[in-house]
Amino acid sequence: MGEGMKKPAVWAARTVLGATFLFSGFVKAIDPLGTQYKFQDYAAALGVADYVPDWATLLSSVLLSALELSLGAFMLLAIARRLVSRAALLFMAVMTAVTVWIWIADPVKDCGCFGDALSLTNGETLLKNIVLTSLALVAARWPLAAGRLMSRAAQWMVVQAVPVASVVLSLWCLYDLPLIDFRPYHVGADIRAGMEIPEDAEQPVIETTFIMEKDGVRKEFSLEDYPDSTWTFIDSRSVTVKEGYVPPIHDFSIIDDTGTDITDDILSAPEYAFLLISPNLEHADDQNFGSIDQIYEYCLERRYTFVCLTASSDAAVARWRELTGAEYPFCNTDATTLKTVIRSNPGLMVLKQGVVVGKWSHNRLPEPEDFDAILAGATANNN
């Protein structure tokens, strides 16, 4: 590369790398539980989920976001140019190797690089990482072609501030909720609309193979060349060769204690519906059960719906009732769905005719007397 091209090429590489690291680190930092769930998916795919404690996956989530945010800031500000460029290259080499495995083995459908903010296929992720690794090679080959932008004293302040700020941000979002909600259950989202499939939506392509037998000979046939009645049916198998349109919300259902699906009743209720959400009551924080009970009493007074959605067993529900004195009804919903709905265990989501008008962590529940004003304002903003 000619001398005249080195500086703009290196600055272009550092800018793209830095911006990508910043974005990736930020969306992870504001949703540490989401990244933890992705780590748990990887552990399950490798068959080691039982040996990896939750604290380890959560700590890895917080540290990964801090590393990416730091690399991004340091790249953009040309801090420790040699060290940071090499660290970025090493990071991208490891990530590219991981995505080669993901692309080949297909253990997860989305690597989680950008959290819920941007979903990429495994092939797109591999291509993205190959491009970023190439840019990291350029930055590492000529690190000093990017001139220093600030004094060493200022650099030292940034080096200390960025990782600390990232960790503090993650801890706050663990205590409360993600600062920005990229999921389809964000405040203002219409759950019913998110479940709809357009009439002109692309349909899945499913290939079915039939195993038939005649005179002791077994053969496979497709639907197009299905044989005559002289053949005896043995078995069949269906494979999805092309995915069709999948609505943003495709697995939200509420089953009451009698086994009845009451999803439509909840989503179409003319008044507010308060949903206490706990994917697993066994690990739910029970310190704020008094506030939850007060909110339940508030709903009873105004004839609002109040139910707890959980994926826990009847025994876990009974244990929760014993611990907290809960008198509200419990319904069953898929655990993965509940983890997607709200990043808190338990958390509270309020609906008005299927539209999300409010979400709160158990650590930040409003006082019952404040709900009238909160809901009136939220409903007005959503109309």
JOHU-V734198 format. One record per residue. N is the residue number from 1. RES is the residue in one small letter. PHI is phi in whole degrees, -180 to 180 (* if undefined). NEAR is the number of other ideal C-beta (glycine too) atoms within 12 Angstrom. D_CENTER is the distance of its C-alpha to the mean C-alpha in whole Angstrom. Layout:
# JOHU-V734198
{{N RES PHI NEAR D_CENTER} {N RES PHI NEAR D_CENTER}}
This chain:
# JOHU-V734198
{{1 m * 15 42} {2 g -63 10 44} {3 e -58 11 45} {4 g -68 9 44} {5 m -96 15 41} {6 k -61 21 39} {7 k -61 22 38} {8 p -64 18 37} {9 a -66 24 35} {10 v -67 32 34} {11 w -65 26 33} {12 a -64 22 31} {13 a -64 38 29} {14 r -65 42 28} {15 t -67 23 27} {16 v -65 28 24} {17 l -62 43 23} {18 g -62 37 23} {19 a -65 23 21} {20 t -66 34 19} {21 f -62 42 18} {22 l -61 30 18} {23 f -63 29 15} {24 s -62 40 13} {25 g -67 42 14} {26 f -67 35 14} {27 v -68 39 10} {28 k -78 44 10} {29 a -64 43 12} {30 i -84 37 11} {31 d -139 43 8} {32 p -62 41 9} {33 l -68 40 8} {34 g -62 41 4} {35 t -69 42 7} {36 q -60 35 9} {37 y -60 34 7} {38 k -68 37 7} {39 f -60 35 11} {40 q -66 30 12} {41 d -63 25 11} {42 y -64 28 14} {43 a -62 23 16} {44 a -65 19 16} {45 a -64 21 17} {46 l -88 19 20} {47 g 76 11 21} {48 v -119 16 21} {49 a -58 19 18} {50 d -71 11 21} {51 y -105 13 22} {52 v -110 22 20} {53 p -70 16 19} {54 d -61 23 16} {55 w -64 13 18} {56 a -71 18 18} {57 t -70 28 14} {58 l -70 29 14} {59 l -62 22 17} {60 s -62 26 16} {61 s -61 39 12} {62 v -65 35 15} {63 l -70 25 17} {64 l -64 37 15} {65 s -65 48 14} {66 a -65 33 18} {67 l -64 33 19} {68 e -67 41 18} {69 l -62 38 19} {70 s -66 38 22} {71 l -59 43 23} {72 g -63 38 22} {73 a -65 37 24} {74 f -68 42 27} {75 m -66 47 27} {76 l -67 31 27} {77 l -97 30 30} {78 a 54 34 32} {79 i -96 36 32} {80 a 45 26 33} {81 r -56 29 33} {82 r -66 21 34} {83 l -63 22 32} {84 v -67 35 29} {85 s -63 34 30} {86 r -69 22 30} {87 a -64 28 27} {88 a -64 42 25} {89 l -65 30 27} {90 l -63 20 26} {91 f -60 33 22} {92 m -68 37 22} {93 a -64 22 24} {94 v -66 20 22} {95 m -63 33 19} {96 t -67 29 21} {97 a -61 18 23} {98 v -63 29 19} {99 t -73 35 18} {100 v -63 22 22} {101 w -63 22 21} {102 i -62 31 18} {103 w -65 25 20} {104 i -79 13 22} {105 a -84 15 21} {106 d 54 18 18} {107 p -74 23 16} {108 v -136 28 12} {109 k -83 20 12} {110 d -139 26 10} {111 c -66 36 10} {112 g 85 35 8} {113 c -55 39 10} {114 f -116 30 9} {115 g 56 38 6} {116 d -92 30 5} {117 a -72 27 9} {118 l -150 21 10} {119 s -101 23 10} {120 l -123 25 13} {121 t -72 20 15} {122 n -64 26 16} {123 g -67 19 19} {124 e -64 21 18} {125 t -64 31 16} {126 l -63 26 20} {127 l -62 19 22} {128 k -59 29 20} {129 n -71 33 20} {130 i -64 22 24} {131 v -64 21 25} {132 l -66 37 23} {133 t -65 31 25} {134 s -62 24 28} {135 l -66 32 28} {136 a -65 36 27} {137 l -62 26 31} {138 v -63 33 32} {139 a -65 43 31} {140 a -76 31 33} {141 r -72 22 36} {142 w -130 26 37} {143 p -61 32 35} {144 l -83 19 38} {145 a -68 28 38} {146 a -92 34 36} {147 g -69 16 38} {148 r -68 18 37} {149 l -103 20 36} {150 m -149 19 37} {151 s -67 13 39} {152 r -63 14 38} {153 a -64 11 38} {154 a -67 16 36} {155 q -60 23 34} {156 w -62 16 34} {157 m -65 17 33} {158 v -65 28 29} {159 v -59 23 29} {160 q -80 18 29} {161 a -76 22 27} {162 v -64 35 24} {163 p -63 27 23} {164 v -64 19 24} {165 a -62 23 22} {166 s -64 36 19} {167 v -65 28 19} {168 v -61 21 20} {169 l -61 30 17} {170 s -63 40 15} {171 l -64 23 17} {172 w -65 22 18} {173 c -71 36 14} {174 l -72 33 14} {175 y -70 21 17} {176 d -103 26 16} {177 l -137 35 13} {178 p -52 37 11} {179 l -60 21 14} {180 i -125 21 12} {181 d -102 31 10} {182 f -92 25 8} {183 r -85 36 7} {184 p -73 28 10} {185 y -110 40 11} {186 h -68 31 12} {187 v -59 31 16} {188 g 100 23 18} {189 a -75 30 16} {190 d -99 27 19} {191 i -64 39 17} {192 r -63 24 20} {193 a -65 19 20} {194 g -69 26 16} {195 m -94 24 18} {196 e -77 19 21} {197 i -113 18 22} {198 p -58 13 24} {199 e -61 8 28} {200 d -95 8 28} {201 a -68 14 24} {202 e -67 13 24} {203 q -92 15 25} {204 p -69 16 24} {205 v -106 13 27} {206 i -117 17 28} {207 e -106 18 31} {208 t -109 20 33} {209 t -115 22 35} {210 f -106 24 38} {211 i -101 21 40} {212 m -122 24 44} {213 e -136 18 47} {214 k -152 17 51} {215 d 54 10 54} {216 g 79 9 51} {217 v -110 14 49} {218 r -106 18 46} {219 k -140 20 44} {220 e -106 22 41} {221 f -131 24 41} {222 s -92 20 38} {223 l -65 14 38} {224 e -71 10 41} {225 d -117 14 43} {226 y -58 18 43} {227 p -77 22 47} {228 d -78 11 49} {229 s -72 9 50} {230 t -75 11 52} {231 w -94 21 49} {232 t -102 18 47} {233 f -71 19 43} {234 i -111 19 42} {235 d -165 15 38} {236 s -149 18 35} {237 r -144 15 32} {238 s -121 15 29} {239 v -130 14 27} {240 t -80 14 24} {241 v -92 13 26} {242 k -152 12 24} {243 e -73 16 20} {244 g -92 17 21} {245 y -68 16 19} {246 v -117 21 16} {247 p -63 19 16} {248 p -55 24 12} {249 i -116 28 13} {250 h -131 21 15} {251 d -138 24 14} {252 f -97 37 15} {253 s -147 26 18} {254 i -126 38 21} {255 i -114 24 23} {256 d -81 21 26} {257 d -72 18 28} {258 t -98 11 31} {259 g 88 11 28} {260 t -90 16 28} {261 d -79 17 25} {262 i -112 25 26} {263 t -56 30 22} {264 d -63 18 25} {265 d -62 22 27} {266 i -69 36 24} {267 l -74 30 23} {268 s -105 19 26} {269 a -59 27 28} {270 p -67 15 30} {271 e -99 21 29} {272 y -68 33 26} {273 a -120 38 24} {274 f -96 43 23} {275 l -115 48 20} {276 l -83 45 19} {277 i -118 46 16} {278 s -144 42 16} {279 p -55 32 14} {280 n -140 26 17} {281 l -67 35 20} {282 e -62 23 22} {283 h -113 21 19} {284 a -74 32 19} {285 d -78 25 21} {286 d -103 24 24} {287 q -72 14 26} {288 n -108 27 25} {289 f -65 28 27} {290 g -64 18 30} {291 s -66 28 28} {292 i -64 37 26} {293 d -62 24 29} {294 q -66 24 31} {295 i -67 38 28} {296 y -63 31 29} {297 e -63 21 32} {298 y -58 29 32} {299 c -68 31 30} {300 l -61 18 33} {301 e -63 15 36} {302 r -101 19 34} {303 r 60 14 33} {304 y -88 29 30} {305 t -72 33 27} {306 f -141 38 26} {307 v -138 36 24} {308 c -103 43 22} {309 l -100 46 19} {310 t -150 42 18} {311 a -108 32 18} {312 s -78 30 21} {313 s -75 16 24} {314 d -60 15 27} {315 a -65 12 28} {316 a -68 24 25} {317 v -64 29 26} {318 a -63 18 30} {319 r -65 21 29} {320 w -64 32 27} {321 r -61 23 30} {322 e -66 14 32} {323 l -72 18 30} {324 t -111 29 30} {325 g 72 14 32} {326 a -61 30 30} {327 e -113 18 31} {328 y -76 34 29} {329 p -74 28 28} {330 f -117 34 25} {331 c -129 35 23} {332 n -104 32 21} {333 t -143 36 17} {334 d -56 25 15} {335 a -63 26 13} {336 t -62 21 10} {337 t -61 30 10} {338 l -65 38 11} {339 k -66 34 8} {340 t -78 35 6} {341 v -60 43 9} {342 i -151 38 10} {343 r -93 43 9} {344 s -160 34 13} {345 n -134 37 15} {346 p -86 44 17} {347 g -137 40 16} {348 l -121 44 18} {349 m -125 48 17} {350 v -115 41 20} {351 l -114 43 21} {352 k -134 35 24} {353 q 54 25 25} {354 g 86 33 21} {355 v -98 30 20} {356 v -75 41 18} {357 v -107 36 20} {358 g -172 39 19} {359 k -143 35 16} {360 w -142 36 17} {361 s -72 29 17} {362 h -64 33 19} {363 n -81 23 21} {364 r -130 23 21} {365 l -69 35 23} {366 p -68 28 25} {367 e -71 17 29} {368 p -54 27 30} {369 e -69 13 33} {370 d -90 20 30} {371 f -66 32 28} {372 d -56 18 31} {373 a -70 15 31} {374 i -63 27 27} {375 l -71 32 27} {376 a -63 18 29} {377 g -68 17 28} {378 a -66 27 25} {379 t -65 24 26} {380 a -63 12 29} {381 n -70 16 26} {382 n -85 22 24} {383 n -88 13 27}}
